[in-house]
Amino acid sequence: MNSQELMLGDLIRFSSEPYNFEDALRGKPVRVEGLRDEDGAIKVYERDTYYWSEDEDDFEPIPLTAEILKKNGWQEDDGWLVLKNGTKWNVSIAFHEDGYDIEIFGQNPLTTQFLGHLNYLHELQHILTFMKIRKEIEI
């Protein structure tokens, strides 16, 4: 996983085949705690230990799933999963065979805006951050 694709606080996971970490960490979700530009290293925190890695193969993105969205307050509405965030904007996600499409919409149907196509949880975190929607995601 390339560190330039990430922001602090993103959820990723240890690779299912890590070379530098113990077996108990394989596939375990973690938050990005640090990023180093000079060598592309990613820093995560797990079980009272910080781990730095420069190897892109040590971490992998977490696929976005309907189960994760529902666990975090997204509700089904006419084929969409919708996050009603208490503002004039709502965020909607529709699943397709090759991933998810995301839209924002306002109280007026003419204010709908397509934002893009998502495959991974950290991509959703970036969009919510961009929209200034504070949403702590749990796995």
C-alpha positions as CSV (number, residue, x, y, z in Angstrom):
1,M,0.0,0.0,0.0
2,N,1.5,3.3,-1.0
3,S,1.8,5.9,1.8
4,Q,0.8,8.7,-0.6
5,E,-2.7,7.3,-0.8
6,L,-3.2,7.7,2.9
7,M,-4.0,10.4,5.5
8,L,-3.6,10.2,9.3
9,G,-6.5,8.4,10.9
10,D,-7.2,6.1,7.9
11,L,-8.1,2.6,8.6
12,I,-6.0,0.0,6.8
13,R,-4.9,-3.5,7.8
14,F,-1.8,-5.5,8.2
15,S,-1.2,-7.6,5.1
16,S,-2.4,-11.2,5.2
17,E,1.2,-12.1,4.3
18,P,3.4,-9.7,6.3
19,Y,7.1,-10.4,6.3
20,N,8.1,-8.1,9.2
21,F,5.3,-8.7,11.7
22,E,4.2,-11.6,13.9
23,D,1.4,-13.9,12.7
24,A,-1.2,-12.5,15.2
25,L,-1.2,-9.2,13.3
26,R,-2.0,-10.7,9.8
27,G,-5.2,-9.0,8.5
28,K,-5.7,-7.0,11.7
29,P,-7.2,-3.5,11.1
30,V,-5.2,-0.5,12.4
31,R,-5.2,3.3,12.1
32,V,-2.5,5.3,10.3
33,E,-0.7,7.2,13.0
34,G,2.2,8.6,11.0
35,L,3.5,9.1,7.5
36,R,7.1,9.9,6.4
37,D,7.5,11.6,3.1
38,E,11.3,10.9,2.7
39,D,11.0,7.1,2.6
40,G,7.2,6.5,2.3
41,A,7.0,4.8,5.7
42,I,3.6,4.1,7.3
43,K,3.3,4.2,11.1
44,V,0.5,2.3,12.9
45,Y,-0.2,1.5,16.6
46,E,-1.3,-1.9,17.8
47,R,-1.1,-3.6,21.3
48,D,0.9,-0.9,22.9
49,T,3.5,-0.9,20.1
50,Y,4.2,1.5,17.2
51,Y,5.1,-0.2,14.0
52,W,6.9,1.7,11.1
53,S,7.2,0.1,7.7
54,E,8.7,1.3,4.4
55,D,7.5,-1.9,2.7
56,E,4.3,-1.3,0.7
57,D,3.5,-5.0,1.0
58,D,3.2,-4.8,4.8
59,F,-0.2,-3.1,4.7
60,E,-3.3,-3.4,2.5
61,P,-6.5,-1.4,2.1
62,I,-9.8,-2.6,3.7
63,P,-12.5,-3.3,1.2
64,L,-15.6,-1.2,1.6
65,T,-18.6,-3.4,2.5
66,A,-22.3,-2.9,3.2
67,E,-21.7,-4.5,6.6
68,I,-19.1,-1.9,7.6
69,L,-21.4,0.9,6.4
70,K,-24.5,-0.5,8.3
71,K,-22.4,-1.0,11.5
72,N,-21.5,2.7,11.3
73,G,-25.0,4.2,11.0
74,W,-25.7,4.0,7.2
75,Q,-29.3,3.1,6.5
76,E,-30.9,1.4,3.5
77,D,-33.1,3.6,1.4
78,D,-34.4,2.6,-2.0
79,G,-31.2,0.6,-3.0
80,W,-28.8,3.1,-1.5
81,L,-27.0,3.2,1.8
82,V,-27.5,6.7,3.3
83,L,-25.7,8.5,6.0
84,K,-27.9,11.3,7.4
85,N,-25.5,13.5,9.1
86,G,-27.8,16.2,10.6
87,T,-26.9,18.9,8.1
88,K,-28.6,19.9,4.8
89,W,-26.4,17.3,3.1
90,N,-26.7,13.5,3.1
91,V,-24.2,11.1,1.7
92,S,-25.5,8.1,-0.3
93,I,-23.6,5.0,-1.5
94,A,-24.8,2.5,-4.1
95,F,-23.1,-0.9,-4.6
96,H,-22.2,-2.1,-8.1
97,E,-20.3,-5.3,-9.1
98,D,-17.0,-3.4,-9.3
99,G,-17.4,-1.3,-6.1
100,Y,-19.4,1.6,-4.8
101,D,-20.6,4.9,-6.2
102,I,-21.0,7.8,-3.8
103,E,-23.2,10.9,-4.1
104,I,-24.1,13.8,-1.9
105,F,-27.6,15.2,-2.0
106,G,-29.4,18.1,-0.3
107,Q,-33.0,18.7,0.7
108,N,-33.6,19.8,-2.9
109,P,-33.3,16.9,-5.4
110,L,-31.5,19.2,-7.9
111,T,-28.6,19.5,-5.5
112,T,-27.4,15.9,-6.0
113,Q,-23.7,15.5,-7.0
114,F,-21.9,12.4,-8.0
115,L,-18.5,12.3,-6.2
116,G,-16.9,9.2,-7.5
117,H,-16.3,5.4,-7.3
118,L,-15.0,3.8,-4.2
119,N,-13.5,0.4,-3.4
120,Y,-11.8,0.9,-0.1
121,L,-12.7,2.2,3.4
122,H,-9.9,4.8,3.4
123,E,-11.3,6.3,0.2
124,L,-14.6,6.9,2.0
125,Q,-12.8,8.4,5.0
126,H,-11.1,10.9,2.6
127,I,-14.4,12.0,1.1
128,L,-16.1,12.4,4.5
129,T,-13.1,14.4,5.7
130,F,-13.3,16.6,2.6
131,M,-17.0,17.2,3.3
132,K,-16.1,18.1,7.0
133,I,-18.3,15.2,8.2
134,R,-16.7,13.9,11.4
135,K,-17.5,10.2,11.5
136,E,-15.4,7.8,13.5
137,I,-15.5,4.5,11.5
138,E,-15.5,1.2,13.4
139,I,-14.6,-2.2,11.8
